[in-house]
Amino acid sequence: MARVTVEDCVLKIPNRFDLVLVAAQRARDISSGAALTIDRDDDKNPVVALREIADETVPLEGLQEALVKGHQKLAEIDEADDEIIELMAGEEEWLKAGVAPQSPAAGVGSDEESTFGIGAADDEAEDDEAEEDDGRGDLEIGSSEDNI
């Protein structure tokens, strides 16, 4: 009976290699618990799958799609524009803070800091340190005047 079933299926799927792949996918679906669309009649899963394909009781497009998804190694990643929108929102915060964005080529290939607003924060910190005089003077650690 399987030989007649294969001959009937070739009319539906002309390429025998494609037929084998699709029938194997359907047989795997049946063994994993998918509902049968025809009577089993004591046939094994591959024969039932071929009979279903021959009778066109299962959608072939769905089987082919499941076959492709089963063999894919990487899942499709649908990257939304959320990251770009978040970056654009960050620019608005910079403009409100009064920090002008630097050109991209300014920090490329140099040792300069390319972070926005660091210079202004360092200047404020130096002003605060200058106001707090603890009486030690302007001596630096490791300088030649520091012979104690």
N, C-alpha and C positions, 0 to 999 in steps of 0.2 A: 504494500500500500504506500510506503514512503516514496517509491520511485514515481508512482503516478502523482503524488503530491508535489514532488519537485518539478515535474513536467508542468503541472498546473501553475506553480508559483513563477516559473520562468516567463509565463505570459504576463504576469503582474510586474515582476522585476526582471528585466531582460538580462542583466549582468549576473552571472552565477556567483561571482565573488561578493557582490553587494547582497545577493540573496542569502548567502551563508552568514554574513555579518548581521543582517537584520533578523534572520531566524534565530541566531544565537542570542541576540539581545532579548528577543521575545521569550526564548526558553529560559534565560536567566530571570526575567521578570516573573514568569510563571513559577519558577522554583522559589522565588523570594515571596510568593504569596499573592501575586496579581490574579484577579478574577479571570476565569476562562470564559471565552465568548462562544465556544462550541462544546459539545459533549466529548469527554475524554476517550471513551470506548477502550479502556485499558492500554492506551498509547502512552509512550514516554513524552517528556516535555518537548524535545526537538520536533517530534512528529506532530504534536498538537500545535506547536508554533507554525510549522509549515502549512498545516491544514487551515489555521486561522488566516494566514497570509493569502492562501489560495482562495478562500471564501470572502476575503476582504472584510473581515469582521473587526479588524484592528486598524487604526490609522497608521499608515506607513510613515508619514512625515514625523509623527510623534516618536516612533521607534528609531528612525534615523537621527533625530535630534538627541534622544537619550543616548544613543551609541556614541555620537560625537562628544557629548558632555562627559561620558564615562571615560573617554580616552584623553581628555584634556588634562595637561599637567598644571597649567596656570589658570586660575579663575580670572574672568574678566573683571577688571577694576574700573568702575565708573567713577572717575574723579570729577567731582563737582567743582564749581568755581568758588567754593566756600573759602579756600585759602586765600584766593585773590581778594575776595570781599573783605576778609579779616585784615589783610595788609592795607587795603584802601582805608579802612576805618582807623588803622594806626596812624596813617598820614594825617588825618584830621586832628588827632590828638597832638601830633607834633606841631601842627600849625597853630593850634590853640595855645601851646606852651611857648610859642615864639622861636622854636628851633627850626632853622632852615636846613633842609636835606642837602647833603653833600652830593657832588657829582660822582657817579660810580667809578670814574677813572682816578679820582683823587687819592684813594688809598691803595690802589692796585700796585703791587710790586714794591711797596715801601713799608717801613716799620712804623709808620704813623698810625695812631689809633683811628679807627673808622667808625667809632660809636658816636651817635649824636648826643650833644649836650655834656660831654665829659669835661671839656675845657671850662665851661661856666661853673660847674660844680667844684672843680679844683680851685678856681679863683676864690670862690666863696669860702672854702675850707682854709685857704691861706690867710684870708682877711680875719677869720675867727681866731686863728692861731697867733696872729700878730697882736691882737688885742689882749690876749692872756699872756702876760709877761711874768715868768716865775723867778726872775732874777739871775738866771744862768747865763744870760748874754746870748751872743750869736755863735757860740762854739758848736762845731759839728763833731760828731764822733769820728775819730780817726784822723782829725786834722793835726797839723804840726803844732798848733797853739795849745793842744790838749795834753800837756804833760803834767799830770797830777800825781 
